[in-house]
Amino acid sequence: MRRIVFVIMGLMVVTFSVKAGVIDEKYKKAQQYFYAKKFSIASQLLKTILSQKPDHGEALSLMGDVFLMNQKYNDAIVYYNQAKEVKSNVYIEEYRLGQVYTELQKPQKAIYHFVAAYQKNNKLHISLYQCGYVSLVQLRDKEKTINYWQEFILKAPDDPQRPKIERVIALLRDVNFKLPDKNSDISIEEVLLLGGQTIASQKLNPHDKQAGHEKDKTNNNNQGLLDDDEL
């Protein structure tokens, strides 16, 4: 009897391992299609994975990425939140939600999630930059912009954008400097014109990656999303 039980248990373990291996292979293929911008195929593979393993955190997160890249922001929110429920390290999902709410023009929620991402990973300095950017462009809040960007350049002194950010901070500190209203014909880019270049043209797009830190999930330079293994 013991031998039979042992054999059955062994078969169960082997069967489980094979199934897990198949899911892993499908996830790798989904990643490959995602990097190739074949989002529809990636989505179908991810759906198959999630039908077999609904708590596959990486698949849930990547599905959120697919919807983010397709500008289906409400769907992206659903999957990122589901990923947060099953993953132990969720700073990337918090950052993604910050991106989504930035696109949805919901600055308070965007900042909330960027701050949450930074709290979960204090090396993710780009979150501070994004908080400042949202404060500037969507809230038109000089004080918040200064505070977030001051902290950003303090934590990331070697960032190539530092000189431009410092010049913008100097402008914002001028009591006579007024930011244009959101409905103004004058754009914030024109107001913050710096040496023939605008801060907006130099900013990190909400969909850009932080160059040099990507591994595995974002080894495509055109991908536009931070990697789960970043930093």
Secondary structure per residue as TSV (DSSP state, phi and psi in degrees):
chain	resnum	aa	ss	phi	psi
A	1	M	-	360.0	-42.8
A	2	R	H	-60.3	-41.1
A	3	R	H	-63.9	-41.5
A	4	I	H	-63.2	-45.6
A	5	V	H	-60.8	-42.2
A	6	F	H	-61.6	-44.6
A	7	V	H	-63.3	-44.2
A	8	I	H	-62.3	-44.4
A	9	M	H	-62.8	-39.6
A	10	G	H	-63.3	-41.8
A	11	L	H	-62.9	-39.3
A	12	M	H	-62.0	-42.3
A	13	V	H	-65.0	-45.0
A	14	V	H	-61.9	-45.3
A	15	T	H	-59.2	-43.1
A	16	F	H	-63.3	-42.8
A	17	S	H	-63.3	-41.5
A	18	V	H	-62.8	-43.8
A	19	K	H	-62.4	-44.0
A	20	A	H	-62.3	-39.5
A	21	G	H	-64.1	-39.2
A	22	V	H	-63.8	-43.4
A	23	I	H	-62.7	-41.9
A	24	D	H	-61.0	-41.6
A	25	E	H	-64.9	-41.0
A	26	K	H	-63.8	-38.3
A	27	Y	H	-65.9	-40.8
A	28	K	H	-62.3	-40.0
A	29	K	H	-66.2	-39.7
A	30	A	H	-60.8	-40.3
A	31	Q	H	-60.8	-45.5
A	32	Q	H	-60.8	-44.5
A	33	Y	H	-65.8	-35.8
A	34	F	H	-62.8	-46.4
A	35	Y	H	-64.8	-29.9
A	36	A	T	-82.3	4.1
A	37	K	T	63.5	25.8
A	38	K	-	-96.2	70.7
A	39	F	H	-66.1	-32.2
A	40	S	H	-64.7	-44.6
A	41	I	H	-67.5	-42.4
A	42	A	H	-58.7	-42.0
A	43	S	H	-62.8	-41.4
A	44	Q	H	-64.6	-41.3
A	45	L	H	-64.7	-41.5
A	46	L	H	-65.1	-37.3
A	47	K	H	-62.8	-39.6
A	48	T	H	-64.1	-44.1
A	49	I	H	-60.3	-46.4
A	50	L	H	-71.3	-24.0
A	51	S	H	-70.5	-28.5
A	52	Q	H	-90.6	-32.5
A	53	K	-	-142.1	84.6
A	54	P	T	-61.9	-20.2
A	55	D	T	-100.8	24.2
A	56	H	-	-75.0	97.1
A	57	G	H	-59.2	-41.6
A	58	E	H	-67.6	-37.1
A	59	A	H	-66.9	-40.7
A	60	L	H	-61.7	-43.3
A	61	S	H	-65.6	-43.3
A	62	L	H	-67.0	-34.1
A	63	M	H	-63.1	-39.7
A	64	G	H	-60.2	-39.9
A	65	D	H	-62.1	-40.3
A	66	V	H	-59.4	-46.8
A	67	F	H	-68.1	-35.3
A	68	L	H	-63.2	-46.3
A	69	M	H	-66.6	-26.8
A	70	N	T	-90.6	6.7
A	71	Q	T	61.8	29.0
A	72	K	-	-100.7	76.9
A	73	Y	H	-68.2	-37.8
A	74	N	H	-65.5	-37.7
A	75	D	H	-67.0	-39.2
A	76	A	H	-59.8	-42.0
A	77	I	H	-58.7	-43.7
A	78	V	H	-59.1	-47.8
A	79	Y	H	-72.6	-36.4
A	80	Y	H	-64.5	-40.1
A	81	N	H	-66.9	-36.1
A	82	Q	H	-66.6	-39.6
A	83	A	H	-62.9	-38.3
A	84	K	H	-62.5	-28.8
A	85	E	H	-73.5	-22.6
A	86	V	H	-116.7	-14.7
A	87	K	-	-93.2	150.2
A	88	S	S	-86.4	-32.0
A	89	N	-	-115.3	109.8
A	90	V	-	-121.4	23.0
A	91	Y	H	-65.4	-31.3
A	92	I	H	-67.1	-41.8
A	93	E	H	-63.9	-37.7
A	94	E	H	-62.6	-43.5
A	95	Y	H	-62.6	-43.3
A	96	R	H	-59.1	-42.9
A	97	L	H	-63.5	-35.3
A	98	G	H	-60.8	-41.6
A	99	Q	H	-61.2	-46.7
A	100	V	H	-60.1	-48.2
A	101	Y	H	-70.4	-24.8
A	102	T	H	-63.9	-45.5
A	103	E	H	-65.3	-32.2
A	104	L	T	-82.4	3.0
A	105	Q	T	60.1	42.0
A	106	K	-	-119.1	77.8
A	107	P	H	-61.5	-37.6
A	108	Q	H	-63.9	-43.9
A	109	K	H	-67.5	-37.9
A	110	A	H	-60.2	-48.6
A	111	I	H	-63.0	-40.3
A	112	Y	H	-54.6	-46.4
A	113	H	H	-76.6	-35.0
A	114	F	H	-62.5	-41.7
A	115	V	H	-63.8	-42.3
A	116	A	H	-61.3	-39.5
A	117	A	H	-62.8	-42.6
A	118	Y	H	-68.0	-36.7
A	119	Q	H	-65.6	-32.3
A	120	K	H	-83.3	-20.9
A	121	N	-	-149.1	97.0
A	122	N	T	-75.3	4.7
A	123	K	T	-92.2	-7.3
A	124	L	-	-85.4	66.8
A	125	H	T	-63.6	-24.2
A	126	I	H	-58.4	-25.2
A	127	S	H	-62.2	-38.7
A	128	L	H	-65.0	-41.1
A	129	Y	H	-59.2	-47.1
A	130	Q	H	-63.0	-38.0
A	131	C	H	-60.2	-43.0
A	132	G	H	-65.6	-40.6
A	133	Y	H	-63.0	-46.2
A	134	V	H	-63.6	-40.4
A	135	S	H	-62.2	-36.6
A	136	L	H	-75.8	-54.1
A	137	V	H	-80.7	-39.4
A	138	Q	T	-99.3	-35.6
A	139	L	S	-94.3	-21.4
A	140	R	-	54.6	42.2
A	141	D	-	-105.7	105.3
A	142	K	H	-63.2	-45.7
A	143	E	H	-64.0	-46.0
A	144	K	H	-64.4	-40.1
A	145	T	H	-59.9	-47.5
A	146	I	H	-58.9	-47.5
A	147	N	H	-61.3	-46.9
A	148	Y	H	-68.0	-42.0
A	149	W	H	-74.6	-29.6
A	150	Q	H	-63.1	-43.8
A	151	E	H	-66.7	-36.7
A	152	F	H	-61.0	-50.5
A	153	I	H	-71.8	-22.5
A	154	L	H	-70.1	-42.1
A	155	K	H	-81.5	-27.1
A	156	A	-	-127.6	66.5
A	157	P	T	-63.9	-21.6
A	158	D	T	-94.3	5.2
A	159	D	-	-61.9	133.0
A	160	P	T	-62.9	-18.6
A	161	Q	T	-84.4	-4.9
A	162	R	H	-53.2	-48.4
A	163	P	H	-57.6	-41.8
A	164	K	H	-68.1	-41.1
A	165	I	H	-63.6	-40.5
A	166	E	H	-63.4	-37.4
A	167	R	H	-68.6	-37.4
A	168	V	H	-66.3	-42.3
A	169	I	H	-58.9	-41.6
A	170	A	H	-61.8	-40.1
A	171	L	H	-64.0	-45.5
A	172	L	H	-65.8	-26.4
A	173	R	H	-77.3	-15.9
A	174	D	-	-71.5	118.4
A	175	V	T	-62.5	-22.9
A	176	N	T	-87.9	-7.2
A	177	F	-	-85.2	124.7
A	178	K	-	-114.8	131.7
A	179	L	-	-78.3	141.7
A	180	P	-	-68.0	148.6
A	181	D	-	-64.8	154.4
A	182	K	T	-58.1	-30.4
A	183	N	T	-92.8	6.6
A	184	S	-	-71.0	149.6
A	185	D	S	-72.6	-18.9
A	186	I	S	-89.5	124.0
A	187	S	-	-80.9	158.7
A	188	I	H	-66.2	-26.8
A	189	E	H	-64.2	-41.6
A	190	E	H	-66.1	-39.6
A	191	V	H	-67.8	-34.8
A	192	L	T	-100.7	27.4
A	193	L	-	-58.7	126.7
A	194	L	B	-127.2	105.8
A	195	G	T	55.2	37.7
A	196	G	T	87.0	-4.1
A	197	Q	B	-126.5	149.4
A	198	T	-	-100.9	154.7
A	199	I	H	-62.6	-34.1
A	200	A	H	-67.2	-35.7
A	201	S	H	-73.1	-19.2
A	202	Q	H	-101.8	-10.4
A	203	K	S	-66.1	159.4
A	204	L	-	-79.6	116.3
A	205	N	-	-58.1	143.7
A	206	P	T	-53.5	-16.3
A	207	H	T	-106.0	5.0
A	208	D	-	-80.7	155.5
A	209	K	-	-93.9	163.1
A	210	Q	-	-89.4	105.9
A	211	A	T	-58.4	141.6
A	212	G	T	90.7	-6.4
A	213	H	-	-112.7	-3.5
A	214	E	-	-77.0	144.3
A	215	K	-	-138.2	149.4
A	216	D	G	51.5	-80.8
A	217	K	G	-67.8	-27.2
A	218	T	G	-128.5	57.3
A	219	N	-	-92.7	17.1
A	220	N	S	-107.5	118.6
A	221	N	T	-66.7	-15.8
A	222	N	T	-95.8	5.5
A	223	Q	-	-65.3	-50.7
A	224	G	-	88.9	17.8
A	225	L	S	-137.0	143.4
A	226	L	-	-71.3	146.7
A	227	D	-	-84.4	148.7
A	228	D	T	-61.3	-28.6
A	229	D	T	-95.2	6.9
A	230	E	-	-58.2	143.3
A	231	L	-	58.6	360.0
